[in-house]
Amino acid sequence: MEGVGKAAKVIGGMLKGETDYDAEAAMKSLRVFEDASSKFGALFPEGSETGDGTEAAPSIWEDRDGFNAALQDWADATAAAIEAAPQTREDAGPIFNPVFKACKNCHDNYRLDD
């Protein structure tokens, strides 16, 4: 997930106007999200609930269907953003909003606070 965090910072910086909007960099970040969303659920098999200082909340295993649905929401929002391929900051905001909303939903429900 470190790669996802770095990718999110790239897009976030552009959306906040901290850096110039770069459509190629945004797409590269979205591809990181796409790759992670296709693999992430498998990182939490039954029996991996504890250990190694995990930030995974017990709700991942207690509400597996909800967790899988949240991951699918993120994957779907990411796919829609990739398909839209926004070329400007103004276009990107509404397109990337569902991606980050899906990220927040998963963090709020399936990740322990630091």
C-alpha positions in Angstrom: 0.0 0.0 0.0 3.0 2.3 0.2 2.9 2.6 -3.6 -0.8 3.5 -3.4 -0.1 6.2 -0.8 2.7 7.7 -3.0 0.4 7.6 -6.0 -2.4 9.3 -4.0 0.0 12.1 -3.0 0.9 12.7 -6.6 -2.8 13.1 -7.6 -3.7 15.0 -4.4 -0.9 17.5 -5.0 -2.1 18.2 -8.4 -5.8 18.6 -7.3 -4.8 20.9 -4.5 -2.8 23.0 -7.0 0.5 22.3 -5.1 1.9 21.0 -8.4 1.0 21.5 -12.0 -1.5 19.0 -13.4 0.2 16.3 -15.4 -2.2 14.0 -17.1 0.5 11.3 -17.7 1.5 11.3 -14.0 -2.2 11.1 -13.0 -2.7 8.1 -15.2 0.4 6.4 -13.9 -0.9 6.9 -10.4 -4.3 5.5 -11.4 -2.6 2.4 -12.8 -1.0 1.9 -9.4 -4.5 2.0 -7.9 -5.8 -0.4 -10.6 -3.0 -2.9 -9.9 -3.4 -2.7 -6.1 -7.2 -3.0 -6.3 -6.9 -6.3 -8.2 -4.6 -7.8 -5.6 -5.4 -6.2 -2.3 -8.1 -8.5 -1.1 -5.9 -11.5 -1.4 -3.5 -10.0 1.2 -6.0 -10.7 3.9 -6.7 -14.4 3.9 -8.6 -16.1 6.7 -6.2 -16.6 9.6 -4.1 -13.5 9.0 -6.1 -11.3 11.4 -3.2 -10.5 13.8 0.5 -10.0 13.9 3.2 -7.9 12.4 1.7 -4.6 13.6 -1.1 -4.8 11.1 -3.3 -1.7 10.5 -6.0 -4.0 9.2 -9.2 -3.8 11.3 -11.0 -7.0 12.5 -13.9 -5.8 10.3 -12.1 -7.1 7.2 -12.7 -10.7 8.4 -15.9 -10.0 10.3 -17.5 -8.3 7.3 -15.7 -9.9 4.4 -18.5 -9.2 2.0 -18.5 -5.5 2.9 -14.7 -5.4 2.5 -14.9 -7.1 -0.9 -17.6 -4.7 -1.9 -15.5 -1.7 -0.8 -12.5 -3.0 -2.8 -14.8 -3.4 -5.8 -16.1 0.2 -5.4 -12.5 1.4 -5.5 -11.7 -0.7 -8.5 -14.8 0.5 -10.3 -14.1 4.1 -9.5 -10.5 3.7 -10.6 -11.5 2.1 -13.9 -13.9 4.9 -14.6 -11.2 7.5 -13.9 -8.8 5.7 -16.2 -11.4 5.5 -18.9 -12.2 9.2 -18.6 -8.5 10.1 -18.7 -8.9 13.8 -17.6 -6.5 16.2 -19.2 -7.0 19.2 -16.9 -7.2 19.8 -13.2 -10.7 21.1 -13.6 -11.8 17.9 -15.3 -9.9 15.7 -12.9 -11.5 16.8 -9.7 -15.0 15.4 -10.2 -13.5 12.3 -11.9 -11.0 11.5 -9.1 -13.5 12.3 -6.3 -15.2 8.9 -6.3 -11.7 7.2 -6.3 -10.7 9.0 -3.1 -14.1 8.6 -1.6 -13.8 4.8 -2.0 -10.3 5.0 -0.5 -11.7 6.9 2.5 -14.6 4.4 2.9 -12.2 1.5 3.1 -9.9 3.3 5.6 -12.8 4.4 7.7 -14.3 0.9 8.0 -11.4 -1.6 7.4 -8.3 0.1 8.8 -7.2 0.8 12.3 -6.1 4.3 13.2 -2.4 4.8 13.5 
